[in-house]
Amino acid sequence: MGWKFFNDRLALFLIILIPALWIVNSWLMLPSEVLGATIVSWTLVLQYYFRKKPEDPGGTK
């Protein structure tokens, strides 16, 4: 997997940014709705990349 696409770079940025927001939450006091939305977003990004089916090199399906 290369980092050719914008989506890959955005996902990497989010995987780093969202836990940073959770750490900084003690100073910012974000609303619980924002924290819930970050949990959902982070989970979706992780599931997409770690459950992605590997491409079949033979071309058969």
C-alpha positions as semicolon CSV with decimal commas, in nm:
position;residue;x (nm);y (nm);z (nm)
1;M;0,000;0,000;0,000
2;G;0,144;0,330;-0,105
3;W;0,064;0,678;0,012
4;K;-0,036;0,784;-0,337
5;F;-0,385;0,902;-0,264
6;F;-0,517;1,200;-0,073
7;N;-0,748;0,969;0,125
8;D;-0,449;0,778;0,262
9;R;-0,281;1,096;0,378
10;L;-0,605;1,225;0,531
11;A;-0,659;0,897;0,716
12;L;-0,307;0,907;0,859
13;F;-0,363;1,267;0,967
14;L;-0,691;1,173;1,139
15;I;-0,543;0,867;1,310
16;I;-0,286;1,099;1,469
17;L;-0,507;1,406;1,525
18;I;-0,804;1,242;1,694
19;P;-0,614;1,078;1,983
20;A;-0,430;1,409;2,025
21;L;-0,769;1,575;2,071
22;W;-0,856;1,318;2,337
23;I;-0,535;1,398;2,523
24;V;-0,588;1,775;2,498
25;N;-0,951;1,736;2,608
26;S;-0,851;1,790;2,971
27;W;-0,758;2,152;2,882
28;L;-1,014;2,228;2,611
29;M;-1,320;2,070;2,775
30;L;-1,481;1,960;2,449
31;P;-1,852;1,869;2,456
32;S;-1,934;1,501;2,485
33;E;-2,097;1,509;2,139
34;V;-1,766;1,611;1,983
35;L;-1,582;1,332;2,164
36;G;-1,844;1,082;2,048
37;A;-1,808;1,199;1,689
38;T;-1,430;1,164;1,708
39;I;-1,462;0,810;1,842
40;V;-1,692;0,715;1,555
41;S;-1,468;0,877;1,294
42;W;-1,153;0,717;1,429
43;T;-1,319;0,375;1,440
44;L;-1,441;0,405;1,082
45;V;-1,098;0,503;0,951
46;L;-0,928;0,218;1,136
47;Q;-1,185;-0,037;1,021
48;Y;-1,151;0,071;0,661
49;Y;-0,776;0,028;0,653
50;F;-0,740;-0,280;0,871
51;R;-1,031;-0,474;0,721
52;K;-0,950;-0,387;0,362
53;K;-0,943;-0,698;0,146
54;P;-0,601;-0,752;-0,010
55;E;-0,599;-0,718;-0,387
56;D;-0,582;-1,045;-0,577
57;P;-0,267;-1,041;-0,792
58;G;-0,403;-1,314;-1,024
59;G;-0,709;-1,115;-1,120
60;T;-0,955;-1,393;-1,025
61;K;-1,248;-1,316;-0,802
